[in-house]
Amino acid sequence: MTRKKSGVNQAIHSERRRLLIDATLTAISEFGLGDLTLAKIAHIAGLSAGSVNFHFSSKKALLLETLAYLAQEFAQSIEQALDRAGDDPARQMLALFEASLDPEITEPRKMTVWIAFTAEARGREDYQRICGAQDRKIFGITLKLCDQLIHLGGKQDYMNARAMANSVQGLIDEIWEEILYAGESYDREDARTMYLAYLASVFPWAYAPPTSPGRESRLSVAEHSLRIVLAGKEEAAAVSKLFDFYRQFYGKPADPQLARRFIGDNIRKNRSIIHLALDSDGRALGFVQLYPAWCSVAAAPTCTLYDLYVDASARQRGVGRALMLAAEASARKLRACRIDLETATDNFIGQALYEDLGYERDTEFYKYSLELD
């Protein structure tokens, strides 16, 4: 019984410390380091001022723990992103930028606090130790990736990896500064276009420049250059062709007969909801496929967005967004409580679209699969 009670007390202690660190982030972002008091932190946390001293020996200890928490969170985000990217330095560099744009890491409150600590670090050896270690670690990763990319292109005789790493970190710092001032209105998709253009300009053998279609080339339902229709028997052939390309994109061999049978059965048996994108000439540009399901916990219907495919000629022109909005409308019509989807960890363009439409990345649950013969 004593051991069980001790475990419960430890859990409460850890939770109170976490609560106080989160309150410190809010307090610094609202009042700054200069006007910060333990009373303000305790008020935000909903705790008594005396309880702060119970969990932290001093205000200094709480501030150091808060700074260490931010540094560790960002470091873990970088490490996880690099692990998911595999061994390809080009993909790892993209992952580095994406981790630096992660809304969870770069929320305005945390950005304000990190920059406040960095500014104070010049005169504080303890802050300098944490901030400096973090900066050196990230720069080391960036330097290694730049060196690998330079060797990949055979440019090591006249390109300096350290100069490139400084340039990359300068761009990330500029993005962070823009996030700080823009807050929630910051356009991360525009930032992605910017860093992709930069990478394509300095490492053209590893990256293609992002497409920047003009206003005339974008397709719009409102301007009648794009139609989104609910696929029925008449649209089955067009969807099947796109579905075959979709499967090939994921490494499956071309099989038009399988595609026709599968899509035909889905439409005939109402197993799924399929929306088809057509241009003003009736050419099929892409499709999205939803599977209705149920959530036992919510005791309500849900939808799984399993397939989204846009023909290469129509990408970056608003087709994917229009299909996603059509899928959302269908899910709402079914009174679904949510839409679930999965995407590749390196599908940065897709992730940007989903997040911009309000989808949130799951950080609480693991996905398991059991392959059946």
Backbone torsions as a table, in degrees:
resi	resn	phi	psi	omega
1	MET	NA	-41.1	180.0
2	THR	-63.8	-40.7	-179.3
3	ARG	-65.2	-40.2	179.2
4	LYS	-64.7	-42.0	179.1
5	LYS	-65.4	-38.3	178.3
6	SER	-62.8	-39.2	178.8
7	GLY	-65.0	-40.2	178.2
8	VAL	-64.0	-44.3	179.2
9	ASN	-61.8	-39.3	178.9
10	GLN	-64.8	-38.6	178.7
11	ALA	-65.1	-41.2	178.2
12	ILE	-65.0	-41.4	179.0
13	HIS	-61.0	-44.4	-179.7
14	SER	-64.8	-40.4	-179.4
15	GLU	-67.5	-38.6	177.9
16	ARG	-65.6	-39.3	177.3
17	ARG	-63.0	-42.9	178.9
18	ARG	-63.2	-41.9	179.5
19	LEU	-61.9	-40.2	-179.9
20	LEU	-70.2	-37.0	176.7
21	ILE	-64.3	-43.6	178.8
22	ASP	-63.8	-39.8	177.8
23	ALA	-65.8	-34.1	177.9
24	THR	-65.4	-39.9	176.5
25	LEU	-58.5	-46.1	-179.9
26	THR	-64.8	-43.2	-177.4
27	ALA	-65.0	-42.6	179.8
28	ILE	-64.9	-41.6	-179.0
29	SER	-66.1	-27.5	-178.7
30	GLU	-89.4	-39.2	-172.4
31	PHE	-113.2	-15.2	-176.2
32	GLY	82.6	165.2	-179.4
33	LEU	-67.9	-35.4	-175.3
34	GLY	-64.7	-36.6	-176.7
35	ASP	-102.6	15.4	-177.0
36	LEU	-78.7	134.8	175.5
37	THR	-133.3	156.8	177.5
38	LEU	-64.4	-31.7	178.8
39	ALA	-62.5	-41.3	179.1
40	LYS	-65.8	-41.7	179.0
41	ILE	-63.7	-46.3	-179.1
42	ALA	-61.4	-40.6	179.9
43	HIS	-61.6	-44.6	-180.0
44	ILE	-65.4	-37.9	-179.7
45	ALA	-75.8	-15.0	-177.4
46	GLY	76.0	28.0	-179.5
47	LEU	-121.4	167.6	176.6
48	SER	-78.8	154.3	179.8
49	ALA	-60.6	-35.1	-179.7
50	GLY	-66.1	-30.3	-178.7
51	SER	-68.3	-25.4	178.0
52	VAL	-63.1	-45.8	179.7
53	ASN	-66.7	-23.3	177.2
54	PHE	-70.0	-36.0	-176.4
55	HIS	-94.4	-24.4	177.6
56	PHE	-133.6	137.6	-174.7
57	SER	-66.9	-24.8	-177.4
58	SER	-163.4	169.4	174.6
59	LYS	-61.1	-39.7	178.7
60	LYS	-59.7	-43.8	-179.7
61	ALA	-63.6	-39.5	178.5
62	LEU	-65.4	-41.6	179.7
63	LEU	-65.9	-42.0	178.6
64	LEU	-63.7	-39.7	179.4
65	GLU	-66.6	-37.5	178.3
66	THR	-65.3	-43.9	178.7
67	LEU	-64.2	-43.4	179.1
68	ALA	-62.7	-37.5	178.7
69	TYR	-62.1	-46.6	179.3
70	LEU	-62.0	-44.8	-179.3
71	ALA	-62.3	-43.2	-179.2
72	GLN	-67.6	-39.8	179.6
73	GLU	-61.9	-44.6	-179.5
74	PHE	-68.0	-41.0	179.7
75	ALA	-61.5	-43.2	179.3
76	GLN	-64.9	-38.2	178.1
77	SER	-62.2	-43.0	178.2
78	ILE	-63.4	-48.2	-177.5
79	GLU	-61.7	-43.3	-180.0
80	GLN	-66.0	-39.9	179.1
81	ALA	-64.4	-41.6	179.1
82	LEU	-66.8	-39.2	177.7
83	ASP	-61.5	-42.8	-179.5
84	ARG	-67.3	-28.1	-176.8
85	ALA	-75.9	-15.1	-179.0
86	GLY	80.5	-154.2	-173.3
87	ASP	-95.4	-6.5	-177.8
88	ASP	-73.3	117.8	-178.0
89	PRO	-62.8	-30.8	178.7
90	ALA	-66.0	-43.7	178.2
91	ARG	-69.7	-34.9	178.6
92	GLN	-66.1	-37.3	178.1
93	MET	-65.4	-40.5	175.6
94	LEU	-61.7	-40.7	179.6
95	ALA	-63.8	-36.2	177.6
96	LEU	-62.3	-45.2	177.9
97	PHE	-64.6	-43.0	-178.2
98	GLU	-63.8	-40.4	177.7
99	ALA	-63.4	-34.3	179.3
100	SER	-73.2	-16.0	178.2
101	LEU	-102.5	-4.6	-176.0
102	ASP	-51.5	120.4	-178.4
103	PRO	-57.6	-30.0	179.6
104	GLU	-68.6	-36.9	-179.4
105	ILE	-80.6	-38.4	-172.4
106	THR	-102.9	25.9	174.3
107	GLU	-60.9	144.4	-172.5
108	PRO	-50.0	-38.1	-178.8
109	ARG	-62.4	-47.6	-178.9
110	LYS	-68.2	-36.6	178.7
111	MET	-62.5	-44.2	179.4
112	THR	-59.9	-44.4	-177.9
113	VAL	-66.8	-45.1	-178.2
114	TRP	-61.4	-43.6	-179.6
115	ILE	-68.4	-35.4	176.9
116	ALA	-62.8	-44.2	178.5
117	PHE	-65.8	-40.7	-179.6
118	THR	-61.8	-41.1	178.5
119	ALA	-64.5	-39.7	-179.8
120	GLU	-73.7	-20.3	-174.0
121	ALA	-63.0	-23.6	-179.3
122	ARG	-59.8	-32.7	-178.0
123	GLY	-111.5	7.5	-178.7
124	ARG	-127.0	112.6	-177.6
125	GLU	-64.3	-34.9	-179.1
126	ASP	-69.2	-42.1	176.3
127	TYR	-66.0	-41.5	-177.6
128	GLN	-60.1	-37.1	-178.4
129	ARG	-63.0	-44.1	-178.5
130	ILE	-74.6	-49.0	-179.5
131	CYS	-63.4	-41.9	-178.9
132	GLY	-65.3	-42.2	179.3
133	ALA	-62.7	-40.0	179.2
134	GLN	-64.9	-47.3	-179.2
135	ASP	-61.3	-42.7	-179.6
136	ARG	-64.9	-38.6	-179.4
137	LYS	-65.3	-47.1	-179.2
138	ILE	-66.5	-39.0	179.1
139	PHE	-65.8	-37.7	178.4
140	GLY	-61.1	-41.7	177.7
141	ILE	-64.2	-45.3	-179.3
142	THR	-62.7	-42.8	179.9
143	LEU	-60.8	-44.5	-180.0
144	LYS	-62.2	-43.9	-179.5
145	LEU	-65.7	-41.5	178.2
146	CYS	-62.4	-41.9	179.0
147	ASP	-62.5	-42.8	179.7
148	GLN	-65.3	-41.2	179.6
149	LEU	-66.3	-39.0	178.5
150	ILE	-63.7	-44.2	177.8
151	HIS	-67.2	-33.5	177.9
152	LEU	-59.7	-36.6	178.8
153	GLY	-91.7	0.5	-179.4
154	GLY	66.1	32.0	-175.1
155	LYS	-107.8	16.1	-174.2
156	GLN	-65.2	-17.4	-178.4
157	ASP	-74.7	-23.2	-177.4
158	TYR	-136.3	3.7	174.3
159	MET	-111.6	134.1	-177.5
160	ASN	-100.6	119.0	-176.3
161	ALA	-62.8	-39.1	-178.7
162	ARG	-65.8	-39.7	178.2
163	ALA	-64.5	-40.9	178.5
164	MET	-65.8	-40.4	179.6
165	ALA	-63.9	-41.3	176.4
166	ASN	-61.3	-38.6	179.9
167	SER	-66.6	-43.5	179.1
168	VAL	-61.9	-47.5	-179.6
169	GLN	-65.2	-33.4	176.1
170	GLY	-63.3	-38.9	178.9
171	LEU	-67.4	-42.0	178.3
172	ILE	-63.6	-41.4	177.8
173	ASP	-61.0	-40.2	179.2
174	GLU	-64.6	-40.8	177.7
175	ILE	-62.9	-43.7	179.1
176	TRP	-61.4	-39.4	179.6
177	GLU	-65.6	-39.0	178.1
178	GLU	-66.3	-38.8	177.4
179	ILE	-62.5	-40.8	-179.0
180	LEU	-58.3	-45.4	-175.6
181	TYR	-83.3	-30.7	-178.4
182	ALA	-83.1	-27.8	179.8
183	GLY	65.6	-138.8	-175.3
184	GLU	-65.5	-19.9	-177.6
185	SER	-83.4	0.1	-176.6
186	TYR	-62.8	134.8	-177.5
187	ASP	-92.2	95.2	-178.5
188	ARG	-69.1	-29.5	178.3
189	GLU	-65.6	-38.2	176.6
190	ASP	-65.9	-37.2	177.2
191	ALA	-63.8	-38.4	178.3
192	ARG	-63.6	-43.8	177.4
193	THR	-58.9	-40.3	-179.1
194	MET	-65.2	-48.8	-176.3
195	TYR	-72.9	-30.2	175.4
196	LEU	-66.7	-38.5	177.0
197	ALA	-64.5	-40.5	177.9
198	TYR	-62.6	-49.6	-178.5
199	LEU	-62.2	-38.4	178.9
200	ALA	-66.8	-28.8	-179.1
201	SER	-78.0	-32.8	-177.7
202	VAL	-98.4	-26.0	178.2
203	PHE	-128.1	63.1	-174.0
204	PRO	-64.4	-20.3	178.3
205	TRP	-77.4	-13.1	-177.4
206	ALA	-111.8	-22.2	-175.5
207	TYR	-134.8	144.5	172.9
208	ALA	-96.2	144.2	179.1
209	PRO	-65.0	145.1	178.3
210	PRO	-67.3	145.1	177.6
211	THR	-75.2	140.6	179.5
212	SER	-129.1	72.1	-178.6
213	PRO	-63.6	142.1	177.5
214	GLY	-72.5	173.9	-178.2
215	ARG	-59.4	-36.0	-176.8
216	GLU	-66.1	-30.7	-174.3
217	SER	-86.2	-12.2	177.8
218	ARG	-76.3	146.1	-179.1
219	LEU	-101.8	142.6	-174.5
220	SER	-142.5	133.2	174.4
221	VAL	-64.2	-40.3	-178.3
222	ALA	-63.3	-34.1	-178.5
223	GLU	-93.1	6.9	175.3
224	HIS	65.7	18.1	173.6
225	SER	-90.3	-5.0	-178.8
226	LEU	-144.0	135.9	175.1
227	ARG	-123.5	137.4	173.8
228	ILE	-113.9	118.2	-176.5
229	VAL	-119.7	152.5	174.1
230	LEU	-79.5	120.8	-173.9
231	ALA	-72.4	131.5	174.1
232	GLY	-126.1	-159.0	-178.1
233	LYS	-59.3	-37.9	-177.0
234	GLU	-67.8	-28.5	-178.2
235	GLU	-94.9	-1.5	-174.2
236	ALA	-58.8	-41.2	-177.4
237	ALA	-64.7	-43.7	-179.6
238	ALA	-66.0	-42.3	178.4
239	VAL	-64.0	-41.9	-177.9
240	SER	-60.0	-40.3	179.2
241	LYS	-63.1	-45.7	177.7
242	LEU	-65.8	-37.8	-179.9
243	PHE	-63.7	-36.1	177.0
244	ASP	-64.9	-42.5	176.3
245	PHE	-63.1	-38.4	179.3
246	TYR	-60.6	-45.1	179.6
247	ARG	-66.8	-36.4	176.9
248	GLN	-64.2	-35.4	178.2
249	PHE	-59.4	-31.2	179.1
250	TYR	-97.2	22.4	170.2
251	GLY	89.6	4.9	178.6
252	LYS	-85.7	148.4	178.1
253	PRO	-70.2	153.3	178.0
254	ALA	-59.8	133.2	179.9
255	ASP	-153.0	76.7	-177.5
256	PRO	-57.9	-35.5	-178.7
257	GLN	-64.9	-44.2	177.5
258	LEU	-61.7	-43.3	-178.7
259	ALA	-61.3	-44.0	-180.0
260	ARG	-64.1	-41.6	-178.7
261	ARG	-66.6	-45.1	-176.2
262	PHE	-66.3	-49.1	-179.4
263	ILE	-66.6	-39.8	178.6
264	GLY	-60.5	-43.3	178.2
265	ASP	-65.1	-42.1	179.9
266	ASN	-59.8	-42.5	-178.7
267	ILE	-72.4	-45.2	-176.6
268	ARG	-65.9	-39.2	-176.2
269	LYS	-95.6	5.2	-179.4
270	ASN	55.2	38.8	-179.7
271	ARG	-78.9	-20.8	-177.7
272	SER	-147.7	168.8	174.3
273	ILE	-113.4	121.6	-176.3
274	ILE	-120.6	127.5	173.3
275	HIS	-109.4	136.5	-178.2
276	LEU	-115.7	134.3	177.9
277	ALA	-97.6	130.7	-179.6
278	LEU	-128.4	143.0	174.8
279	ASP	-84.6	-176.5	-175.1
280	SER	-65.4	-17.8	178.0
281	ASP	-95.4	2.1	179.3
282	GLY	86.0	9.4	179.6
283	ARG	-78.6	132.7	-179.2
284	ALA	-73.2	127.2	-175.6
285	LEU	-111.0	-24.9	-177.4
286	GLY	178.2	172.2	178.8
287	PHE	-149.7	160.1	172.4
288	VAL	-133.3	141.5	-177.0
289	GLN	-128.0	124.9	179.5
290	LEU	-110.5	139.7	173.2
291	TYR	-114.3	117.1	176.5
292	PRO	-65.2	142.7	179.3
293	ALA	-149.3	-171.4	-179.8
294	TRP	-133.8	149.0	173.5
295	CYS	-110.5	117.7	-178.3
296	SER	-66.7	-40.2	-177.0
297	VAL	-64.3	-45.8	179.6
298	ALA	-80.4	-14.3	-176.0
299	ALA	52.4	47.2	-176.1
300	ALA	-150.7	158.0	178.3
301	PRO	-69.7	150.6	172.5
302	THR	-131.3	174.1	173.9
303	CYS	-133.1	140.6	173.2
304	THR	-105.5	117.4	176.9
305	LEU	-86.5	98.8	-171.0
306	TYR	-92.1	-37.4	-174.4
307	ASP	-127.5	130.1	170.1
308	LEU	-138.1	120.5	-178.6
309	TYR	-140.8	134.3	176.1
310	VAL	-126.2	131.9	178.3
311	ASP	-57.4	143.4	-175.7
312	ALA	-53.7	-34.1	-177.3
313	SER	-71.7	-15.6	-175.6
314	ALA	-112.6	5.8	-177.8
315	ARG	-74.4	154.3	-178.1
316	GLN	63.6	25.8	-178.1
317	ARG	-126.1	14.3	175.5
318	GLY	93.5	0.9	-177.0
319	VAL	-71.4	-46.5	-179.9
320	GLY	-58.4	-42.9	179.1
321	ARG	-62.7	-43.9	-179.3
322	ALA	-63.5	-39.4	178.2
323	LEU	-66.3	-41.4	178.8
324	MET	-62.6	-40.0	178.9
325	LEU	-66.9	-36.2	177.4
326	ALA	-66.2	-40.1	177.7
327	ALA	-62.8	-41.4	178.6
328	GLU	-62.1	-42.3	-179.9
329	ALA	-62.1	-40.4	178.9
330	SER	-65.9	-41.1	179.4
331	ALA	-63.5	-40.6	177.9
332	ARG	-65.3	-36.1	178.6
333	LYS	-63.6	-31.8	177.2
334	LEU	-81.3	-2.6	-174.7
335	ARG	60.8	33.7	177.3
336	ALA	-68.0	144.4	-179.2
337	CYS	-83.0	-17.5	177.7
338	ARG	-167.6	167.5	171.7
339	ILE	-117.8	130.6	176.6
340	ASP	-108.6	143.1	174.2
341	LEU	-149.8	160.5	174.3
342	GLU	-124.9	152.0	176.7
343	THR	-149.7	158.8	-179.7
344	ALA	-64.0	146.7	-177.6
345	THR	-64.8	-22.4	-179.8
346	ASP	-103.1	11.4	176.5
347	ASN	-84.6	70.9	-172.6
348	PHE	-66.1	-36.7	-179.7
349	ILE	-66.2	-44.0	177.5
350	GLY	-62.5	-42.8	179.5
351	GLN	-60.5	-40.1	179.1
352	ALA	-62.2	-41.6	178.8
353	LEU	-64.4	-47.8	-177.0
354	TYR	-61.5	-45.4	-179.3
355	GLU	-65.1	-36.3	179.5
356	ASP	-67.1	-26.7	178.9
357	LEU	-88.6	1.9	175.2
358	GLY	102.1	0.0	177.8
359	TYR	-71.4	141.7	-179.2
360	GLU	-115.0	135.4	179.6
361	ARG	-73.0	133.1	-179.3
362	ASP	-77.1	125.2	177.9
363	THR	-119.1	6.0	-174.6
364	GLU	-105.7	-25.5	-173.3
365	PHE	-122.4	146.3	173.0
366	TYR	-91.0	152.1	174.7
367	LYS	-102.7	128.8	177.0
368	TYR	-119.1	147.6	176.1
369	SER	-135.9	145.9	174.9
370	LEU	-123.5	112.5	179.5
371	GLU	-73.4	128.1	180.0
372	LEU	-112.7	138.6	179.4
373	ASP	-72.2	NA	NA
